[in-house]
Amino acid sequence: MDTDYFIKLAIKLGADHAVSFQIKDIVFDPRTILKCMFGCGDWGKGHTCPSRPGSLKPWEYRRVFEKYSWGIIIHSTSKKVSQDVSFALEKEAFFKDYYFAFSLSDCALCPECAGHRSEQCVNPKMARPALQSVGIDVFKTVRQLGLPLKTLKDQDQEQNWYSAVFIE
């Protein structure tokens, strides 16, 4: 495993933190879909949303992601940096012959999501689902890995954004 290499690369590319994980460290919980359905303004709009026709449900995603053995979690206070770093790591992992490498991140590709205008995604091959939308309990997962995450009490608090690259 090239964990040190990928962690150093993530930091070099701008991540605030990057840590490796084993698949057993990822906390899956199907209740995440409740927060998507009743807490997210993107429900029913985004290309990566679990409400999208044909999308797997969190309990189905779990079966897919449990096929991976390890990966890297990227932390940034910038949503775009988190996503950009995860894409770069996925690409590098692929070139290192981890051909199933796959990035998850809250999408920050476009200034405004086309889905919010009831239009098709302009980056369907790049837009990826967020960790929570595939059934990952982000709070438990990142906290047990020693990464910072608090519930936001107001809009002025600095946000923490997490991406992950699953590697096999």
C-alpha positions in Angstrom: 0.0 0.0 0.0 1.2 3.5 -0.9 -0.6 5.3 2.0 2.3 7.6 2.9 2.7 8.6 -0.7 -1.0 9.5 -1.1 -1.1 11.3 2.3 1.9 13.4 1.4 0.5 14.1 -2.1 -2.9 15.2 -0.6 -1.1 17.7 1.7 1.1 19.0 -1.1 -2.0 19.6 -3.2 -3.7 21.7 -0.5 -5.5 19.4 1.9 -5.5 20.5 5.6 -5.3 16.9 6.6 -5.2 13.5 5.0 -5.3 10.1 6.7 -5.4 6.6 5.5 -8.2 4.2 6.5 -9.0 0.5 6.3 -12.5 -0.3 5.1 -13.4 -1.5 8.7 -12.8 2.2 9.8 -15.7 3.4 7.6 -19.0 3.6 9.5 -21.9 2.8 7.3 -25.4 3.8 8.5 -28.5 3.7 6.2 -30.1 6.5 8.3 -28.0 9.0 6.3 -30.7 8.9 3.7 -33.1 10.6 6.2 -30.7 13.6 6.5 -30.6 13.7 2.7 -34.3 13.5 2.3 -35.3 15.9 5.1 -32.3 18.1 5.6 -30.7 18.8 2.3 -31.8 21.4 -0.1 -30.4 19.4 -3.0 -32.8 16.5 -2.6 -34.4 15.8 -5.9 -32.1 18.2 -7.8 -28.5 17.1 -8.0 -26.9 14.5 -10.3 -25.2 12.9 -7.4 -28.2 12.9 -5.1 -29.6 9.5 -3.9 -33.0 10.8 -5.0 -31.8 10.6 -8.6 -33.6 8.0 -10.7 -31.5 4.9 -10.9 -29.3 5.9 -8.0 -28.2 3.2 -5.6 -29.5 3.5 -2.0 -27.1 3.7 0.9 -27.5 0.1 1.9 -26.7 -0.9 -1.7 -23.7 1.4 -1.9 -22.3 -0.3 1.2 -22.0 -3.6 -0.6 -20.0 -1.9 -3.3 -17.6 0.1 -1.1 -17.0 -2.9 1.2 -15.2 -4.5 -1.7 -12.4 -1.9 -1.2 -9.7 -2.6 1.5 -8.3 0.9 2.1 -8.2 4.5 1.1 -7.4 8.1 2.0 -9.8 10.7 3.6 -9.1 14.3 2.7 -10.0 17.2 5.0 -10.2 20.8 3.9 -12.0 23.9 5.0 -12.6 24.5 1.2 -15.2 22.3 -0.5 -13.4 22.8 -3.9 -10.0 21.9 -2.5 -11.4 18.8 -0.9 -12.9 17.7 -4.2 -9.9 18.7 -6.3 -7.4 16.8 -4.1 -9.6 13.7 -4.1 -9.8 13.7 -7.9 -6.0 14.1 -8.2 -5.5 11.2 -5.8 -7.9 9.0 -7.7 -6.1 9.8 -10.9 -2.7 9.1 -9.4 -4.0 5.9 -7.8 -5.3 4.7 -11.2 -1.9 5.4 -12.8 -0.3 3.4 -10.0 -2.4 0.4 -11.1 -5.1 0.8 -8.5 -7.6 0.7 -11.3 -10.7 0.6 -9.1 -9.7 3.8 -7.2 -12.8 6.0 -6.8 -13.3 9.4 -5.3 -16.3 10.6 -3.2 -16.8 14.2 -2.5 -19.4 16.9 -2.2 -19.6 18.3 -5.7 -18.0 21.8 -6.2 -17.4 21.6 -9.9 -19.8 24.4 -11.0 -20.6 27.7 -9.4 -24.3 26.7 -9.6 -25.5 23.2 -10.0 -27.5 22.7 -13.2 -29.8 20.4 -11.2 -31.0 23.4 -9.3 -32.3 24.8 -12.6 -33.9 21.5 -13.5 -31.2 20.9 -16.2 -28.8 18.0 -16.8 -25.4 17.9 -15.1 -22.7 19.4 -17.2 -20.0 17.2 -15.6 -21.7 13.8 -15.2 -18.4 11.9 -15.3 -16.8 14.1 -12.7 -19.6 14.8 -10.3 -19.4 12.4 -7.5 -21.7 11.6 -4.5 -20.9 12.9 -1.1 -19.8 10.4 1.6 -23.1 10.8 3.5 -25.2 10.3 0.4 -23.8 6.8 -0.1 -24.5 5.8 3.6 -21.3 6.8 5.3 -21.7 8.3 8.8 -19.1 11.1 8.3 -19.2 12.3 11.9 -18.3 8.9 13.4 -15.9 8.0 10.6 -13.8 11.1 10.7 -13.9 11.5 14.5 -12.6 8.0 15.1 -9.7 8.9 12.7 -8.9 12.0 14.7 -10.1 14.5 12.2 -12.1 17.7 13.2 -15.8 17.9 12.8 -18.5 19.7 14.7 -22.1 20.4 14.0 -22.6 23.9 12.8 -24.4 26.2 15.1 -24.5 29.2 12.8 -23.6 30.2 9.2 -20.5 32.0 10.3 -18.6 28.9 11.5 -15.9 27.5 9.4 -17.0 24.4 7.6 -15.1 21.2 7.3 -15.3 19.3 4.0 -14.4 15.7 3.6 -13.6 13.6 0.5 -12.4 10.1 0.3 -10.6 8.0 -2.3 -11.4 4.3 -2.0 -8.4 2.3 -3.3 -8.0 -1.4 -4.1 
